[in-house]
Structure formats: structure tokens, C-alpha cells
Amino acid sequence: MRLGKKTQGIKPSVTLALAAKAQVLRAEGVDLVNFTAGEPDFDTPQRIKDAAIEALKKGMTKYTDVRGIEPLRQAIAEKYKREYGLEYTKDEVLVSCGGKHALYNLVQALIDDGDEVVIPSPYWVSYSDIALLAGGVPKLVETKEANGFRITPAELEKALTPKTRMFILNSPSNPTGAAYDRGELDALSRVLERHDCLILSDDIYEKIVYDGFKFHQITALNPKLRDRTIITNAVSKTYAMTGWRIGYAVGPKEAVTAASKIQSQSTSNPTSIAQAAALEAIRGPQDEVPVMVGEFKKRRDAIVARLAAIPGIGCFKPQGAFYVFPNVRALFGKKHKDKPLATPADVVEYFLDSARVLAVPGEDFGSKENIRISYATSMQEIEKGCDRIAEAVRKLG
């Protein structure tokens, strides 16, 4: 069978593939510590589930507006006014089937063949492939661990060219947990102000930040960027609603309308009852969010301390999200079954084989020295997994 050329240049999501592998291993009875999950391990708050049940009882089971129900789009616009002072109308909001879908629709609508998409690296695995699927050219800009995995103004300035159509900003970041403070974000905005490119701000971890860190929206810091900045977000991480598949885009009406056309010819509207749940999530009381973030902070502190104490592993302390991105370069050259470890993928394979711990190799995030570990799991699993990793490292020749 002849396949379309677009499928030949992209790869399946490594994180979803590993999550599926973890399910298979556990079904086979393997005592596995799974550090791959990119989702909160908390249950969706009851008030949100109740809103979905009520929507079912009322018969909210039909098609909705392709863009999402009006009350939800209005609530999202109100959120950005309330939290960041940004003025958007409901017609500048598109509700999609998850944050990834919102981002995909926008890139499809805004990127033409040959357009450069500048992506700081390490990066979320899907950014580059989504750009490729739209005919774009991913331009990866390697950041330095010494700079906290944050792109500097000088690095951004060098990366932007007349061919640059879009710059993708993800703060806090998956996979590193790095986040830009007000001064850093403002400095980047001044560079972007001088270049006529679109900015896609992926804010999905905006609420999951630690140690008093304050999240800032780049458009609120620099209103001059408002007409060429599109924000993507979702209820997935903040409200432990990954399976509900509700994300959204907020930005200039022209861009949002174009993305809604893409959506109208692919999925149509997001699930009606999930939209009702998302409306409650955004408009209802937010008491559960800081509780969840507080638990994540305890886990972050524990896993960073444990990993940093293992010889051969260095661990950057993230400002947000729920991942650590330990550097395992010092393990390269050490042998397992007379074969030297040479890559992050080798290290991940060794941890799985010898310690029954599953992590994600850094290669798919753009790193040749790191692995990603999610601490969206219990403290008991974190302690068990770190014990196993420490023992596995000790055994290396």
C-alpha cells in the first residue's frame, strides 16, 4: 500500500507508546514503576463530574457549535480578562478536543510549505511533527541546562529570520519544567517585537508552578504582540481532566476562525458533555488546584533530592509542570551485559530491564543527555522507583 508522504516524516508519540507498554507489562504481572505518565494521577474533582452527569440528565448529547458552546467560550474569555487583563471576545476562542488538537488546528491553519517554526529544545515531542504535517520546517534551538533550559534573548534573535513564520513558547515546559519569570519573558517579547512572526504560547501548565513562582502571559507583558499571538491551553492538567479531551485556543479572530474551519472538517465539535464539565472547571471554585499543586511540590522536592544523590545523575530543579529531566551523561560508557551505555535510550532500556522502572528517553524531546521522569505518581512509587534506579546505577560496570 502506498502511504501519503506526510506520514513518512513523522513518528508516533513516544510518550503514548511507552504508556501503552507500561499497561501491557502490568497486565502481565510485572511489578513496574511507571514514570512516563504525562497526566495528574488525581481524580477529576467531583463538582466537575457532577456537571457532566447533570448535562447528561438534561439531554446535552447532541452536536454543538463547532467552535464549542457559547457559555464555555465566554468563560474562557472571562478567565483571561480576570487573570491577565487580556480582552478577548467569545468569537476569539475555539474549543477543541484537547490542547494538542487546538495546537494542531492552529498550525494547520497558519503554516504553509517551507515556513520555519522556531522551537526551543528540549521541547514537547509533538511540536516538530505537527509543524511537519503542515508542511513547515521545524527549526530547533538548543537551550543550555546551565541557563535552566530557557532560551536567551540572544539565542532567539539569532534563530529568527525572514523565513520564520512562528515561534512556539512553552512555559512551564514539558519535558524540563523550566519556566520564564517576568523579566525573562519581557526580554524575549522585546526581541519578538522586532520580528514579524506569529507567537504560539502553549500555557497548559500555567497553574502548576512552585516556590511562589508567578506565571505571566507574554501578551499581557507586551500588548504590541497581541495581534500575532495565539494562546493554547486545556483543562487537562489543571483539573486532572486528561481523558475528557477539552482544550482551547485564544487569539485574533482571523486565526481562530481559520483554525475552526480545520476543526469543522476533521472532528466537528468537542464532546458536548465534556464541554459542560469544562465550563464547571473554569467557572467554579478553584479550591482543588492549589491542593494538587502542593502535593506535586512535595513530590518534586523528594524526587529531585533522591536523583541528585545518585552518582552519575544530575537533576535540574523545575519551576513548574510535573516532570524532572535528569542528566545521565555521566552513565555513558558504563557497561550492562558487556555493552556500554551510549544514549538516553540505552539508559532507559537498562532501567527497564534491570530495575523495572520505565522513563522516557530524551532523544524525542531533542536531548542527547537526559531522560524524562514524571512525578505525577504517588510518593510511594517515587521512593520505590528511586531506590531501584540507585541500585541499578550501583551495579553498572
N, C-alpha and C positions, 0 to 999 in steps of 0.2 A: 504493500500500500504506500502511495506517495503522500507524505505529510507536508503540511504547509511549512514554509521556510521559517516562519516566526517561532515555531515550536522547537526548531533545531538549535537555536542560540540561547535557550533558557534552560534552567534546571528546576526540578521540583523543590519545594520548600524543605530545606534540611531539618528545620525545627519540627515541622509537622511529621516528617518521615521518622524522626527519632522518637517523637511522642508515640507514634503508632508502634514502633519497635518495642518501646517500653511496655505497652499494653500486651503485646504478644508474649514477651518474656514473663511478665507477671502471671498471665493466664497459664503459662507452663509451670508455674510454681517457683520461679526464680525469685530469691529474696533480693530485689533490686532497689537501690536508692536512685530515684529519677530526678536529676537536676536540670531537665530540659524544658519544663513547662513554662510557657510564656503567659500564664494566666494566674490570677489570685486563686488560692486554694480555699478561700472563704465562700460561703453560700451567698447567693443573691439575697439582699435584705427582704424580710417578709413583706414590708409595705409595698415593695415593687412587685413581688409575686402576686400579692393580693390585687393589685391594679390590673394585672393581666387576667386573673380569674374573673374579676368584675367585668372586664371588657368582653370576655367570652360569654358571660351570662347575658350581657346586653346585645349579643349577636354581632360584635365587631369582627366579623370573619370574611368580609368582602374586600375587593380591591380598594385601595385608597389612591389619592393623588400620587402620581409617580414620584413627586418631589418629597412626599411624606405628608402626614396630616398637618393641617394648618396650626392647631394648638402646639404641636411639638416644634414646628419650625419657629413659631413665635416665642416659645420658651427658650429655645437655643439663642435666638437673637437677644432676648432679655438677659440671658446669662452673660453674654459678652458686654452688654451695657453695664450690668451690675458689677461685674468682677474687674473689667478692664477699661470701662468708659468708652467702649467702641460702639458706634452706631451702625446697626445693620437692620434691614427690614426682613420680614419673613420670606420675601422673594429673593433674598441673597443667601438663603440657606437651602441646602439639599441634604435630605436624609437618605442614607444608603444602607446596604446590607453589610455593615461593619466598616471600621476605619480603613481597612485595606481596599474595600470596594470604592469608598469615597475618593481615596487617593488614585486608584486605578482610573476611575472615570475622568478625573481632572487631567491626568497625564495624557489619556487618550484624546481628550478634547483640546488640549493646548500644545501638544508636541507634534511637530512634523518630522519627516525623514531628515536625518542629518543634524537636527537640533541637539546642542550639547546640554546635558543635565549635570550640573556640578553637585557632587555628593561627598561630604566629608567622610573619611574612613577611619576607623571601623563604622559600619553602617548596618541598618536593618536589612536582612537578606533580600527582601523583595524590591527595594528601591531600584536597583540596577536592572533587574529583569522586567519590571514594569516599564521602565524607560525604553528598554529594548523592544518590548512588544508594541510600543507606539512608534517605533522607527527612530527613536532618539539614540544619542551616543552618550552613555554614562561616562563622566569624567571624574574619576575618584581622586580625592585629595587626601593624602595620608596625613593624619594628625599624629602628634607625638605624645607618648604616655607621660613624658616629663611635663607637658602642658596640660595634663589632665584630660587627654583625648579631645581637646577643644581646638577647633580651627582658629588661627590667629587672623587679625585683620590683614597682615602682610601676605599670609598664605591664600586668603580669599581673594585679595587684589590680584595676585599673580594668576590665579585659576580662572578668573572671569575674562572672557574675550568677546569680541563681536559675535561669535558663534553661540555664546551662552544664551540659552532660552530660559533656563530655570535653575534656581539654587534651592536645594532641599535642606531644611533646618529641622533637626530633631533634638529637642531639649525638654526634659531629660531624655537621654539616649538609650536605645536598645542597640548594641549589647553592653555598653560600658557603664551606664548610669550617670555619665557626665552631664552637667547642666551649666548653662551660661548665666552668670549673675547680671545684674542691671548694667554695670559698666561694660562688661564684655559684649553683651548683646547690643548696646548702644554703639559701641565701636564698630561692630560688624554692620550695623544699619547704615553708618556713615559711608562705608565702602559701597554697599548696595545702592545707596542713593545716587552714586556717581555712575552706575551702570544700568542700562535699560534692560533688565531681565526680570522674569517673574520670580517670586519667592513662594515656596510651598512650605508652610510651617506645620509640622506634624507634632501636635501638642498632646498626644494621647496619655502621656504620663504626668501631665501638669499638676495633678493633686498629690502625686506620690513623691514627696520631697522630704528631706530630713534636716535636722540640726538648725532649724529656723531659716533655712534657705527659702527665698521668695521667688516664685515663678513670675516671669514677666513675658508679656506678649510683644513681639517686635514691632507690630503695627501701632500699639499703644505708645511705645517709646519714640517712634518716628512716624508721625502721621503722613509724611510725604510718601511712604511706601504703601499706603492703604489701597490705592487703586491697582496695584500689581502684586498684592499678597493674598494668598488663599490659605485658609486655616483648615486643617483636617483634625478631627477628634472623634471620640466614641464614648459610649457608656461602659465599654468592655472592662477596662482596668479599674476605673474609679469606683464602680459599683459592683464589681465581680459579676459581670454580665457577658462574659465572652461568648457563650453559646446563644445568646439572644440575637446576635448579629445586627446591632444598630450602631452605625457610625454616621458622621455628617461632615459636610464641607460648608465653610462660611467665607464669603468673599464678594468681589464685584459681581453684580448681577449678570453681566455678559458671560463671565467664566462659569458661574454656577448654572446658568441656563444651558450653556453648551454641554456641560457635564450631565445635566438632566436628560438631554437628548440621547447621550450614550446610554444612560441608565434605562431610558424608555424602550430601547431596542435590545436590551440584554435581559435584565431581571424584572423590569417594571418596578412596582413599589416594594419597599421592605415589608416584612410580615406585619400585618395590622395589629395583632395583639402585642407583639414585641414593641411596637411604637407606643402603645398605651403604657407599657411598663417603663419605657424610656422617659415618657412625659412625667411620670411619677418620680423617677430617679432624679431628674433635673429640677423639677419644681418643688418636690417635697423636702422634708427636713434632711439635713446632711450629717446627722449625728454619727452615722456608721463609718463615714470616711476617715475621720481622724483616728478612730479606734483601730481600723485596719492598718492605717499608715504607722501607728505606734507599734503594732506587732511587727510590721515589716522592718522598722528601725531596729528593734531588738534582734531580729534575725540577721540583719545586715551587720550589726556590730559583732555578733557572735561569729559569723562565717568569715568576715574579714580577719578577725583576730586568729581564728583557727588556721586559715590558709596561710596567713603571713608567718605563722610559726613553723611551717613545714619547710625544711631545707630544699631549695631549688624552685620554690614558688613565691612569686611576688604578687601582691594584691592591692590595686588601686581602690581607695575608699570612695564609693559612688555618692553623689549628692541626691540621686533620685532613682526612680524605677525600682525593679526588684531583681537585678542581676549584678553579679560581680564578673569581672573579666580578667582572671588571674593570668599572669605571665609565666609560661612554663619553659621558656627558652633554656634555662639552666639544666633542664632534664634532657635536652637533646644530646645525643651521644651516649647516654646511658643505655644499657642493654637489657632486653627482655627476650628470653629464649635465643640468646646469641645474636639477636637482631637489634641494632641501635635505633633508638627513637630519633626521628629526624623532623617531625612536623607536629602541629597541634592534633591532627587527625590520628597520628600514631599514639600520642599520649591518651587521647580519648579512648582509642581501641584498647590500650593497655589497662586503663582504669576499669573498663567494662569487663575485660577478660579476667583480670586478676583481683579486682575489688568489688565487682558487681555494682559499680557506680556509673551512671550514664550522664555525660555532659555533652556539650555541643562544640565541635571543633571551630577554631577561629577563622579558618580559610574562607568559609562562606560569608563571613562578616568583613572580610578584607584584611585579616590579620594572619601573619605567619608565625606569631609568637604566643598567642593567647587562646584560651578556651572560655566558653561562656557557661556559667553556672547560675541557675535560677534559685533564689531562696524563697520562692513562693511555695513553700512546703513547711511542714512542722519543724519546730526546734529539735524534736527527737530525731527526725530524719536528717537534719543538718548535722547534728552531732555524730550520728552513725556514719553518714557519708564522709565527713571529715576524718573520722577515725580510720575508715577504710582507705582513704586516699593517703593519709600519713603512713599507714602500714605498707601500702603499695610502693610508695616512693622509697621507703626504707629498704625494700627488697631489691631495688634496681641495682644492677651491677655497674 
